Amino acid sequence: MAIMHSLWKNQLRADRVRLGEGTVDAEIYLVSDGQREADTRLRIREIAEAAQNLPEEQRVPLYLIYVEGHSYREVSELLQIPIGTVMSRLSRARLYLADHLKAGRTDHEVG
């Protein structure tokens, strides 16, 4: 997860430069708030654990799209299933994750 987080930060920086927005303000992206970072890491762990409970048919497209960065069409071709099936499986996976993660929050955390 830490590697994925670092890759994501690098991608944000690269995207901003490619879009002509110049250099990235290090204060915005590199200065970390310890509590916020800890909360983020905890949330990522919760999502990863919840994703492990998904059926393989939902977990694999979720991984290929959100972790590896493939397009829906690429996942459709890789798994040899119609693109509509990819979309349906992702939709069910997202609903499960949203319900699971929402149920795990206490009242004071909802917001």
ChimeraX attribute file (.defattr): number of C-alpha atoms within 10 A of each C-alpha:
attribute: neighborCount
match mode: 1-to-1
recipient: residues
	/A:1	11
	/A:2	9
	/A:3	8
	/A:4	11
	/A:5	12
	/A:6	11
	/A:7	12
	/A:8	13
	/A:9	14
	/A:10	12
	/A:11	12
	/A:12	14
	/A:13	18
	/A:14	14
	/A:15	14
	/A:16	13
	/A:17	13
	/A:18	11
	/A:19	8
	/A:20	8
	/A:21	10
	/A:22	12
	/A:23	11
	/A:24	15
	/A:25	10
	/A:26	9
	/A:27	8
	/A:28	8
	/A:29	12
	/A:30	10
	/A:31	9
	/A:32	11
	/A:33	9
	/A:34	9
	/A:35	9
	/A:36	10
	/A:37	11
	/A:38	12
	/A:39	12
	/A:40	12
	/A:41	15
	/A:42	12
	/A:43	13
	/A:44	15
	/A:45	13
	/A:46	15
	/A:47	15
	/A:48	13
	/A:49	12
	/A:50	16
	/A:51	21
	/A:52	10
	/A:53	13
	/A:54	16
	/A:55	11
	/A:56	11
	/A:57	14
	/A:58	21
	/A:59	16
	/A:60	17
	/A:61	25
	/A:62	24
	/A:63	15
	/A:64	16
	/A:65	16
	/A:66	10
	/A:67	12
	/A:68	11
	/A:69	12
	/A:70	16
	/A:71	13
	/A:72	19
	/A:73	15
	/A:74	14
	/A:75	22
	/A:76	18
	/A:77	12
	/A:78	12
	/A:79	14
	/A:80	10
	/A:81	12
	/A:82	13
	/A:83	16
	/A:84	12
	/A:85	15
	/A:86	22
	/A:87	18
	/A:88	12
	/A:89	19
	/A:90	21
	/A:91	14
	/A:92	13
	/A:93	22
	/A:94	15
	/A:95	12
	/A:96	16
	/A:97	20
	/A:98	14
	/A:99	11
	/A:100	15
	/A:101	14
	/A:102	13
	/A:103	10
	/A:104	11
	/A:105	10
	/A:106	8
	/A:107	9
	/A:108	6
	/A:109	8
	/A:110	7
	/A:111	4
